[in-house]
Every structure is written in structure tokens, then in C-alpha cells.
Amino acid sequence: MPKKILLSVLFTYLSFTYCIAQQQPLNWVDAHAVSIDSNKNYLPNLAAGLKDNSILGLGEASHGTHEFSVEKNRIIQYLITHKNYKAVGFESAYAVMDRINTYVLTGKGDLKKLMQPLRLFSTKEIYDLFREIKLYNDSQPLKNKVSIFGFDIDYTKADVDSSARYSLNYLGKHPDMYAHGKAAIPVLKRITATDFGNLYEMADDEKAIISDLNNEVKTKGQSTEGYGKFKKYLSLLYQGTLVTNPLARDEFMADNIANTQQESKAKTIIWSHNVHVAKDTTMAMCKGMGYYVRQKYQTQYYTIGLDTYKGATNSIVDDNFQANNFEMQPSSLSALFAKAKFTKFFINVDNAQGNPIYNVSGNITNIFSNWGRMRTLQIRPGIDFDALLFIRETTASTELK
């Protein structure tokens, strides 16, 4: 048989085999997917899977996608009004979100200005969410109001200064409360100096002082006024000393989420990238934030990954928004979903029975804040995520002006 004919036959056979291999998963997706439409008929289906949930992780394949933010807004508002969720956490600095929380609780401040440090979260879509939460809170007694919080490390000089100044003020009011307090005061003062650089660049002995005080504050505990914020701000300073450790950030974020939720006892939604909310190690290839949250909360932690096949998304280039186009590979899980009968759908994947994609590795879209070469990561449905929300074609988010 001539070589060209042999190659043609082989290609035809492989293509046929590939199509057959995809057909069973596609049939299953078509049978179990719930269409997303303006009537929100999928939201009761989503809520039914939450059961005794304490923390719901809402992921996203990129931070700069309009449709992801719009759909997450709908989910959040539904769960607030129908399922008594009272806290929404963001993959953002604590200090920034603390000021936005004051706005949604009291109306104090200019929301657009408060959102300026949020980078890819400084969008019209997330502005609309904060406004809706504020309007909801306006009609509620204090005990029923929804709060906003950031669970990421504080990076900016202004936020680090805020943490250090609060800690200094607290120690000034309680000078003899902690054995390591007096040693920490000059270190905290140096942090607030205008020429101070980064927390992780401090001398080892200075880092050790912050670490010792942080450990003492966590273990000793207090009922004094302002203790909760002092503990939080000091912890953020300690986290900043280790920010160059690539494995530390996700564990810190998980601790920040757990500490906030356990203090408030509120049913909580967390908004973050897919790679952070994923329950296992497949995407991050290490123990990520979602892994640690699952360790603490077990079945009370439920995750939804958001995926797309093609479109445009915003990323940050030289501190500015930049829209870029993308399309996933034909062999990806995203491409399989793109062939489904619904262009936008929600699907539970946490039940192994009869589910041909359960625990089967496949690639989905993954775009980080910076527009890099890697735009795909592997997941195992049902292991990393309990459910998936898929939108075939997406557009870039709208920068807040």
C-alpha cells in the first residue's frame, strides 16, 4: 500500500476513534447539563447541591471575563436572598476590601475610588455587584447584612502601612499584654517609614520578631476591644514577610478564609481563580488554597469551576487592561463542552455513577492576570470541582472608569 494512502487510512481511523471516544461523554453532558438563561431556572438546581455548605468556591478561568462576573453576580444575589449567605470573600487584599465592606454596610465612601486598587477586579461588573449588595443591606437590620472581605495578602505600601499603624496603636494601648510586644514596636515603626521597601526584604531578626508576636497573639487570645483587627493585621504583616514563598500564599489565603468564616459563622462565598478554589492538587500541581479549605471543611466546602472555549479576556500589561483573544485546543475538555447542545450550561460532576468524565483528566481554559503562554490547565471533574459552569464564547470585562 502506498505510503500516502496508508497515512490517509490511519488518519481516518484515528479521527473516527477520537469521535467515538468523545461521543459518550458528550451524550452524558447533554443529558445532565442545565441551560443557563435569563429566567435563572438553573439556580435552584445549583442551590440544591449545596446542602449543609459553609463555604462555596466560585472559580473562573480568568479574572478579566465579562460573562463570568455577570453569572457569578446572579449566583451570589440568588444565594443571598434565597439561601441566607451573608459573606462574600475576594482574592484581593484585606485592607482594600475592608474599606469596600464599610461602603456596602453603611454607604460611606466613593465606591469607584475604593475599587481603584483592585486591578482586574476594578470592573463595571463587580461594581454592579457591590452596588446590589449595598442596596440589599439598606433594607436589612444589622444582623442580616451581607459583608465583603478580602482573603489575599496585603501587597501595597498603603495597605501594609495601615496594618502596621493599627498594630502600633493597639500595642500602645496594651503595652504589657504580650511578651514580644515591646520588641515589635520599633520594627512596626520602621515598616511605616516612607523609605521602607518590602516586608520580605526585612532582616531575619526583624521577621522573627513579627513571627514571634504573631504566634503569641494567635495562641493567647484576648477579649479586648480591637483585638480581632489587631490579630488580622498582624497576621497580614507576617504573611507579607513570606510572600516570596510560592507555596505560602495559598495556605495563608485558606487560613484567612477559615478565620473570617469561623469568627462570623456566616455562610460564605469566595470569588477566586479556578486554580485557587480547586479542591485537589491537579490544577496547581501542589496543595492550593482550595485543598487547604477542603481539609478544614470537608463536605461543607463546595466548588464550581467556570470555563469557556473561546473569546476575549482582559489581562494586566504594564498596569493597564489589555484584551486578548483565545481559543482552546480541539482535544481539550473545553472543546468537548463547546459541542454540547447548550451554549451556556451548569452541570454537577460530583457523582461518579454513570459519569464518564468523573475523575478523568482533561484540560480547561486557564488565563492568569498576566497574558502568558500557558492558557490551559488540567482538571479532574468531580475531584477538583463539584460542578462546572460553561459559557462557549466569552468577552472581555468592562474596566471601571
Stockholm file with secondary structure:
# STOCKHOLM 1.0

chainA/1-401         MPKKILLSVLFTYLSFTYCIAQQQPLNWVDAHAVSIDSNKNYLPNLAAGLKDNSILGLGEASHGTHEFSVEKNRIIQYLITHKNYKAVGFESAYAVMDRINTYVLTGKGDLKKLMQPLRLFSTKEIYDLFREIKLYNDSQPLKNKVSIFGFDIDYTKADVDSSARYSLNYLGKHPDMYAHGKAAIPVLKRITATDFGNLYEMADDEKAIISDLNNEVKTKGQSTEGYGKFKKYLSLLYQGTLVTNPLARDEFMADNIANTQQESKAKTIIWSHNVHVAKDTTMAMCKGMGYYVRQKYQTQYYTIGLDTYKGATNSIVDDNFQANNFEMQPSSLSALFAKAKFTKFFINVDNAQGNPIYNVSGNITNIFSNWGRMRTLQIRPGIDFDALLFIRETTASTELK
#=GR chainA/1-401 SS CCHHHHHHHHHHHHHHHHHHHHHHHHHHHHHHCEECCTTCTTHHHHHHTTTTCSEEEECCSCTTBHHHHHHHHHHHHHHHHHHCEEEEEEEEEHHHHHHHHHHHHHCCSCHHHHHGGGGGGCBHHHHHHHHHHHHHHHTSCGGGCCEEEEEECCCSHHHHHHHHHHHHHHHHHSTTSCTTHHHHHHHHHHHTSTTCCCGGGSCHHHHHHHHHHHHHHHHHCCCSTTHHHHHHHHHHHHHHHTTTCTTHHHHHHHHHHHHHHHHHCCEEEEECCHHHHCSSSTTTSSCCHHHHHHHHHGGGEEEEEEEEEEEEEEEEETTEEEEEEEECCTTSHHHHHHTSSCSEEEEECCCCTTCTTTTCCEEEECCCSSCCSCCEEEECBTTTBSEEEEEEEECBCCBCC
#=GC SS_cons         CCHHHHHHHHHHHHHHHHHHHHHHHHHHHHHHCEECCTTCTTHHHHHHTTTTCSEEEECCSCTTBHHHHHHHHHHHHHHHHHHCEEEEEEEEEHHHHHHHHHHHHHCCSCHHHHHGGGGGGCBHHHHHHHHHHHHHHHTSCGGGCCEEEEEECCCSHHHHHHHHHHHHHHHHHSTTSCTTHHHHHHHHHHHTSTTCCCGGGSCHHHHHHHHHHHHHHHHHCCCSTTHHHHHHHHHHHHHHHTTTCTTHHHHHHHHHHHHHHHHHCCEEEEECCHHHHCSSSTTTSSCCHHHHHHHHHGGGEEEEEEEEEEEEEEEEETTEEEEEEEECCTTSHHHHHHTSSCSEEEEECCCCTTCTTTTCCEEEECCCSSCCSCCEEEECBTTTBSEEEEEEEECBCCBCC
//
